[in-house]
C-alpha cells in the first residue's frame, strides 16, 4: 500500500514538472515571438512613414541635389593631393593643429598668408579649398602598442588592464601613419606644400631637442653594445683556445677534469647566447636610428599632379541631397513627436 502511494506521488511530481517545463517553453516562444512581432511592426511603421511622406522627402532631396550642383558648378574642377607621414616624438597632435590652422586660413580666405607660408603664387593660394588630416586606421598599430605597453608595466597592472580597455582608449593621435589631404582648383603645385607642412613641426625647438637627445642616447647605446660584443668575441676566442689546449692534452694521454671541461663548454654556449642578444639589440638600435632620424618621416609625398575628385561620396550634389533628406526626416519626426505629446496631454487632462 505504501509502495503504491509512493508511486502515485512520483507520478504527480513528474506531471507537475512537465507542466512547469511546458509553461517555460511557452513563455520562451511567446517572448521570441514578441521580439519578431516588434521588429515587424517597426519595419511596417517605417515603410508607412516613407509612403506617407514620399513627396516631401523627394522634394527635400531634389532641393539638396540642386543646391549641391550649383555649388559644384561654381567651385569648378577640384583636385586632391595626399601626403602620408609618420610622426615621431609625440609630434602627431602638433601636426594636427598645424593642418587645422592651414584649413582655417583657407576658410577665412587668407590667401596672402597662405602664399607666404607655402611660398606659392597668390593664384595658387586662392585655389586652395581645404586641408584635412586623418589617421590611416590599422588594427596592427593597436596590437603593437599594447604589446609595447605590457612589456614595460608590471604583471599585476597587466591583469587589470585588458586589450579592449586599451583599444577604447586608443585615439587618432596614437596611430603611426597619417594622411594629409589637400583640395584645390589647380592640380600642379601640390609638391610645393609638403616641405612647409613638415617644417612647421621639425623646426619646433622642443621636438628638435628630443630628436637630438634620442639620437645621442641611441649612439651611446650602440657604442656600448659594440664594446660588449668585442669583449664577448675575445672571451669566445679565449674559451676556444682553452678547449683546443685541453684537446691536445687528451690526445697526449694527460688526465682531464671532465667537470671543468663541461663547465668551459657551458660558458662558451652562454657566450654564443650573449652574442645573439647583443646583435639583436644592435639591429633594434639601427632600426630606431633609421625610423627616428627625423621628427616626421614622409612615407609618401604629394604626387606632381593631383587627381580629379569624382568619387560620389565627395560630390556636393550627393552630399547635399543626403543632407536635405536627413533634415526632412528629422523635421517630420519632430512634428510626429509633437503631435503625440499634444495627444497624450489631451488624454491626460480629460
N, C-alpha and C positions, 0 to 999 in steps of 0.2 A: 504493500500500500504506500509505504514511504517512498519506494523507488519510483512508483507511478506518479506521485505528487511532484517529486524532484524533476522527472522528465517533462511534466507539464510546465513547470516553471522555466525550464530551459527553452522550451518551445515559445513561451510567451516573451522571454528575453530576446531570443533571436528575431521574433516577429517585430518587436519594438525597435531593434537595431536596424532591420531592413527598412522600416518606416522612416526612421531618422535619416538613414543614408539616402533614401528616395527623396525626402524633403530637401536634403542638402544639394543633391544633383539638380533638383527642380529649381531651387533658388539660384544655383550657379548658372544654369542655362537661361533663366529669366534675366539675370544680370548681364550676361553676354549679349542676349537679345536686345536688352535696353540700350546697350552701347551702340550696336549696329543701327538700331532704330533712331538714336540721337544723331549719329553721323548722317544717316539717310535724310532725316528731317532737315539737318543743317544744309546739306547739299541742295535739297529742294528749295529751301529759303533763298540760297544764293542764286540759284537759277531763276527763281521768280523775281528776285531783285533786279537782275540784269535784264530780264524780259520786260519788266515794267518801265525800266529807265533806259532802254537801249538807245532811244533817240537822243536823250540828254547826254548820255555817255559818248555817243558818236559825235555829237556837235562839239563837246568839250575836247575830244581827241583831235578833231579836224582843226579847231581853232589853234590848239597847241602845235600841230604839224605846220599850219600856215605861218605862225609866228617863228617857228624854227627855220622854215625855208627862207623866210625874209632875212633873218639874222645870218643864215648860212650864205645867202647871196651877197649880203653887204660885207661880210667878213672876207670874202674872196677865197682863193685856194689856200689851204692850210697844210703845213708840212711839220713833221715831227722828227726830232733828233734824240737819241738816247745815249746816255753815258752811264757805264756801270763801274762802281767804285767799291773799294773795301777799306773802310776807315780803321785806324789803329789808335791805341792810347785813349779810348773813350771819347773820340772826337765826333762820333756819329750825331749826337744831339746838336753840337755846334754847326755841323754841316746842314742839318735840317733847318736850323734857324737862319742860316745864310740863304738857303734856297727860298725860304718863306719871305725873306727880305727882298730878294730879287723879284719875286712874284708880286709883292706889294707895290714895288716901283712900277711894274707893268700895269697893274690895276689903276694906279694913280697917274699913269701916262707920263712918268718922269723919264722921257726918252733921252734927255741931256745927261742925266745921271747914269743911265744905262750905257750910253755911248762912252762915257768917261771910264766907267768901271771895266767894261769889256773891250775897250779900245776898238770899237766898231763905228761905222758911219752913222749919222743921225737917221738915215733912211732904214738902215738895218735895225737900229734900236726901236724905231717906230713900228717895225713889222713884228716885233716880239709880242706874243699873245699870252703866254703863261710859262711858269716854271713849276715843276712838280717833282717830288721825291717820294719814293715808296720802297720798302724792303723787298728783296727777292725772297719770297717765302720758301724756306727749305726746312723740312722736318729734321733733317740731319744736323742742322745748326743747334736745335734744341737738345738733341741727344748728346752731341759732343760737349755742349756747355754744361749739361747736367753731369756728364762723366767727369769733366774737369772739376766740378764743384765737389763731388763726393770723394775725390782724391785728396782734397785739402782740408776737409772737415772731419771731425771725429765720428766714430761709428754710431754713438748714441744719437747724434744730431741727424745722421743719415736715415735712421729708422723712423724718425718723426717727421721727415721731410720727403714726401712722395714725389714721384715724377709728375703726376697730374697737377699737384700743387705748384711745382716748379714751372710746368708748362703754362699754367694760368697766369703766372706772374711774369712770363716772358713777354717783353714789349717789342714794338717795331724797331726800337733802337738797338736791340740785342742781336738782331740778325747780322750776318757777316757781310753780305753783299747788298748794295742798294742801287736802285735805278733812278737816275735823274732824267726827266723828260722835259724837253723844251719845244713849244709850239710857236711857229712863226709863219708869216705870209711869204717869206723868202726861204729858199732851201739850200743856199750855197755858202753859208757863213757859220755853220754850227761848230766847226773845228776851232773857231776863234774863242769859243765860250768856255771850253774845258779848263784851260790853264787859269784864268781868273777865278773860276768857281773853286778850284782846288787851292789856289794861292791864298785865298781868304782864310783858309784853315792852317795850311802848313807854315804860314808866316806868323801865326799866333805864338807869342813868346812862351806861353805855358806848354804848348804841345812841342815846340822846338826843344825846350829844356827836357821834357820827358823822353823825347827821341834820343837826345844826346846821352842822358843817363842810362837809358836802356841799352844803347849801343856799347857804352863803356863797360857796363856790367856783363854783357854777353861776351865781349872781347876778353875781359878779365877771366871769366869762367872758362872760355875756350883755351886761354893760355895755361891756366891751372890744370885743366884736363889733359892737355898735351904733355905737360911735365910729368903728370902721374902716369900717362901712357908710356913715356920714355923709361920711368923707373920700373914699371911693370915689365917692360921688354928686357931691361937689364937683369932683373931678378929671374925672368924666364930663361935668359941666356945662362945665368949662374946655375940654376937648377938643372938645366940640360947638361952643363959641363960636369956637375956633380954626378949625375946619373951615368954619364959616359965613363967617368973615373971608376965608379962602382962596378960598371960592366966589365972594365978591364981587370979589376981585382978578382971578379968572379971567374973570368977566363983563365987567370993565373993560379986559381985554386985557393985564394985567400978567403977566409970566412967573412961573411957579410951579415950584418944585423938586418934581418928581413923586416922587422918592425920599423926601423929607421928608414929603410928603402921605401916602404909603403907610405910613410909619413911624407917623404920628399915628393912622391908621386901625387899625393893628395894636394900638397901645396902647389904643385905645378898646375893641377886641374883648376884650383882656385884662381890661379893667375890667369889662366885662359878665360875663366868666367869674368874676371875683373876687366880683362882686355875688351871683351864683348860689350860689357856695360859702359865702359868709357867711350868706346866707338859709337854706341847708340846715343849717348849723351852729346857727343860731338856732332852727330847728324842732326839732333834736335836743335842744338845751338846754331848750326849753319842755316837750318830752316827758319829759325826766328830772325836771324840776321837778314835773310833774304826777304821774308814777309814783312818785317818791321823796319826796313831800311828807310821807309817814308811814312809820314803821318797818315797819308791817304794813298793807297795804291790804285791805279787806274787799271781795271780789269779789261774794259773795252771802251775805247774812245768814241766820240761822235764820228759818224760817217761823213765824208766830204759833202755828200748830197743827202738831205733829209728825205724821208719817204712821205708821199702824199697821204693825208688822212682820209681813208674811205671806209673804215670799219663802221658798221651800222650803229654800234653802241656809242661811238663818238660823234655820230651825226646829230646836229642840233634839232633837226625835224623829228627824229626818233625820240630824242631826249625830251623835247617839249611836248610831243604827243603823249608820251607816258605820264609826264607831269600833269598835263591837262586832265587825263583820265583819272589819275590818282586824286587830284583836287576835287573833281566832280563826285567821285565815290565818297570821299571824306565828307563833302558838303551834304550829300543825300543821306548818309548815315547819321549825321548830326541832326538833320531835320526829322529823321525817323525816331531818333532818341528823344528829341524834344517833344514829339507827338506822343510817345509812350509815357513820358513823365507827366504831361498835361492830363492824359487819360487816367493815369494812376492817381494823381492828385484829386481829380473829379470824383473817382470811385471812392476814394478815402473820405472825402468831405460829405458824400451822400450816405 
